[in-house]
Amino acid sequence: MSSRKSLTLFDAALIGPAVIDAFKKMGPRTQLRNPVMFVVYLGSILTTLLLIQSWTGKGEAEPGFILAITLWLWVTVWFANFAESLAEGRSKAQAASLRALKQTVSAKKLAAPKEGRNSRWSALPASSLVKGDVVLVESGDVVPADGEVIEGIASVDESAITGESAPVIRESGGDFSSVTGGTRVLSDWLIVKVSVNPGEAFIDRMIAMVEGAKRQKTPNEIALTILLVALTIVFLLVTVTLLPYSLFSVGVAGAGVPVTITVLVALLVCLIPTTIGGLLSAIGVAGMSRMMQANVIATSGRAVEAAGDVDVLLLDKTGTITLGNRQAAAFFPAAGVTEEQLADAAQLASIADETPEGRSIVVLAKQKFNIRERDMAALDAQFVQFSAQTRISGIDAGERAIRKGAAASIRQYVEALGRPYPNDVAKRVDDVAKRGSTPLVVVDAGRVMGVVELKDIVKGGIKERFAELRRMGIKTVMITGDNKLTAAAIAAEAGVDDFLAEATPEDKLKLIRDYQADGRLVAMTGDGTNDAPALAQADVAVAMNSGTQAAKEAGNMVDLDSNPTKLLEIVEIGKQMLMTRGSLTTFSVANDIAKYFVIIPAAFVGTYPQLRALDIMHLTNPNSAIVSAVIFNALVIVALIPLALRGVQYRAIGAALLLRRNLFIYGLGGILVPFVGIKLIDMILAALSLA
């Protein structure tokens, strides 16, 4: 359970600063970063000038009408700023919580690192440590900086980073030697070699990633911005030509009223894609924020977006697809031996075995035959520990010498006793191995009792997750160091599309490059130094926080929970961000259809009375129609802020079906909602005698 405080969508701690920040964003330099809203910003300035002119008695329209248009244009700009500020506020709150982790701690710098813990040390501020320094971290100490454990083993509390209360083991060598500044050693001691300079720590990078997320535009976002700018320019050119055309028409006819600049500004603002223009930045920042809520730090919005476009997932078998430890699944007795006798002997041989495999044998015997509560004192038992040389473990209970181990080792043990090794047991061993499991043979007093099948247990629900990904057009590939036979069996049970067996770092790298050469986007997870080359090559590379420094530097995302299955959630968040952007773009463009029937008749009915036939909504009067459209145009932005921040509900469906669904919901909705909204606003204005 995460210990971090989660902020609600409209948390009071976010609203106040967002309101103030929205006003601060009113400057022209800030507005220029959003071309669509910059046009609205310029329109607001123009109508403000026209309002001042109208107060002098020389206005082109009634001051009240121009005032209403001007106020709601400024409100439209402010709402767009507010949406962005609210999204950024969530990221700033996350950055603030991370910054709180940067404590002023003292470091024990070793004078002679080669002497290890016996070396003299001097206390100095952690901020003065540089890359290459070696420090001692004892029980109760806070790790002063990111580094690699070069000596010692200790239990470390990483809840300040991951939010998880369960401590983890960190030790020298292997893939669990990396420690993060700000975590606390709970027991024993570590000697750590600092791997970063001041300001380059993992927490510093996390803060920079979160704070820098707000202005980093992704390639798709840039492309969409270009499209929106193109649409805006088209509408701008059309609107500019309408004034002389209206003046010419009135001059030729000798009757009618020409359209005003205020009305043309309102027309332009309502027809350009202001809804998506006002929410585009907020959608991107919110995607980064949702990734952070999932305890994943993304280096940029580009990484989040790439996750949404991924079509190949490379997943490690152990810990991702399987539980990570082989579990006893079945007892297969030899001829003349009952299954219960085999279970009894196997359990006795495993009582002192503290490995997950040994514990699972004890549990399986209890479950199947209720074998429990053994009196070890009465048995006069002596335990035989497993050794890498013999590959056998067991127990001596009186005259019974019970052993379990690898088939080849047990066969050698039995034949050394001058006892036969049954052919049916040898056949059963082959059968178990062929289906990808590990056979353990049990012998009691020289008699081969049978085979215990240990198998990788595929995680519950993982097959259904892979089926969802397949429906989305994403290919899943399992990577394992197992032989091809074992890999094929696990792949079939898990439901992955393909697998790479006996994988080496070179094999992983080649596989990724082959997929990328075919135009595919590849995502993978990793935690070891040997994963670093492949992580650096992958389009979306999720490094485990528990992994090595090399893996974290090679990835473009870091999973603080170190959960290999998080890759599936990351892809979903990325796709949700793309779905949200696409849905709101569809809604924004569809909005224009309704506005044609509102503003065009209202704007030009004075010039062409025949256009009154297009007033299918029967609005109160032309001025009310235009003001209602401008008000709706502003309110729809704030109404869609929750959807932009929360994201469209993720659904594992194909691209074609998703497109049809979005066109139906957000396309049709975008057409119908303005008709209802504008009519309702018009009725309210009329009821308040403001029309």
Stockholm file with secondary structure:
# STOCKHOLM 1.0

chainA/1-691         MSSRKSLTLFDAALIGPAVIDAFKKMGPRTQLRNPVMFVVYLGSILTTLLLIQSWTGKGEAEPGFILAITLWLWVTVWFANFAESLAEGRSKAQAASLRALKQTVSAKKLAAPKEGRNSRWSALPASSLVKGDVVLVESGDVVPADGEVIEGIASVDESAITGESAPVIRESGGDFSSVTGGTRVLSDWLIVKVSVNPGEAFIDRMIAMVEGAKRQKTPNEIALTILLVALTIVFLLVTVTLLPYSLFSVGVAGAGVPVTITVLVALLVCLIPTTIGGLLSAIGVAGMSRMMQANVIATSGRAVEAAGDVDVLLLDKTGTITLGNRQAAAFFPAAGVTEEQLADAAQLASIADETPEGRSIVVLAKQKFNIRERDMAALDAQFVQFSAQTRISGIDAGERAIRKGAAASIRQYVEALGRPYPNDVAKRVDDVAKRGSTPLVVVDAGRVMGVVELKDIVKGGIKERFAELRRMGIKTVMITGDNKLTAAAIAAEAGVDDFLAEATPEDKLKLIRDYQADGRLVAMTGDGTNDAPALAQADVAVAMNSGTQAAKEAGNMVDLDSNPTKLLEIVEIGKQMLMTRGSLTTFSVANDIAKYFVIIPAAFVGTYPQLRALDIMHLTNPNSAIVSAVIFNALVIVALIPLALRGVQYRAIGAALLLRRNLFIYGLGGILVPFVGIKLIDMILAALSLA
#=GR chainA/1-691 SS CCCSCCCCTTCHHHHHHHHHHHHHTTSHHHHHTSHHHHHHHHHHHHHHHHHHHHHTTCCSSCHHHHHHHHHHHHHHHHHHHHHHHHHHHHHHHHHHHHHTTCCCCEEEEESCGGGGGGSCEEEEEGGGCCTTCEEEEETTCBCCSCEEEEEEEEEEECHHHHCCCSCEEEESSTTCCEECTTCEEEEEEEEEEECSCTTCSHHHHHHHHHHHGGGCCCHHHHHHHHHHHHHHHHHHHHHHHHHHHHHHHHHHHTCSCCCCHHHHHHHHHHHSCHHHHHHHHHHHHHHHHHHHHTTEEESCHHHHHHHHHCCEEEEETBTTTEEEEEEEEEEEECTTCCHHHHHHHHHHHHTTCCSHHHHHHHHHHHHHHCCCCCCHHHHTEEEECCCTTTCEEEEEETTEEEEEEEHHHHHHHHHHTTCCCCHHHHHHHHHHHHTTCEEEEEEETTEEEEEEEEEEEECTTHHHHHHHHHHTTCEEEEECSSCHHHHHHHHHHHTCSEEECSCCHHHHHHHHHHHHHTTCCEEEEECSGGGHHHHHHSSEEEEETTSCHHHHHHCSEEETTCCTTHHHHHHHHHHHHHHHHHHHHHHHHHHHHHHHHHHHHHHHTTTCGGGGGGCTTCCSCHHHHHHHHHHHHHHHHHHHHHHHHHCSCCCCCCHHHHHHHHIIIIIHHHHHHHHHHHHHHHHHHHHTTCC
#=GC SS_cons         CCCSCCCCTTCHHHHHHHHHHHHHTTSHHHHHTSHHHHHHHHHHHHHHHHHHHHHTTCCSSCHHHHHHHHHHHHHHHHHHHHHHHHHHHHHHHHHHHHHTTCCCCEEEEESCGGGGGGSCEEEEEGGGCCTTCEEEEETTCBCCSCEEEEEEEEEEECHHHHCCCSCEEEESSTTCCEECTTCEEEEEEEEEEECSCTTCSHHHHHHHHHHHGGGCCCHHHHHHHHHHHHHHHHHHHHHHHHHHHHHHHHHHHTCSCCCCHHHHHHHHHHHSCHHHHHHHHHHHHHHHHHHHHTTEEESCHHHHHHHHHCCEEEEETBTTTEEEEEEEEEEEECTTCCHHHHHHHHHHHHTTCCSHHHHHHHHHHHHHHCCCCCCHHHHTEEEECCCTTTCEEEEEETTEEEEEEEHHHHHHHHHHTTCCCCHHHHHHHHHHHHTTCEEEEEEETTEEEEEEEEEEEECTTHHHHHHHHHHTTCEEEEECSSCHHHHHHHHHHHTCSEEECSCCHHHHHHHHHHHHHTTCCEEEEECSGGGHHHHHHSSEEEEETTSCHHHHHHCSEEETTCCTTHHHHHHHHHHHHHHHHHHHHHHHHHHHHHHHHHHHHHHHTTTCGGGGGGCTTCCSCHHHHHHHHHHHHHHHHHHHHHHHHHCSCCCCCCHHHHHHHHIIIIIHHHHHHHHHHHHHHHHHHHHTTCC
//
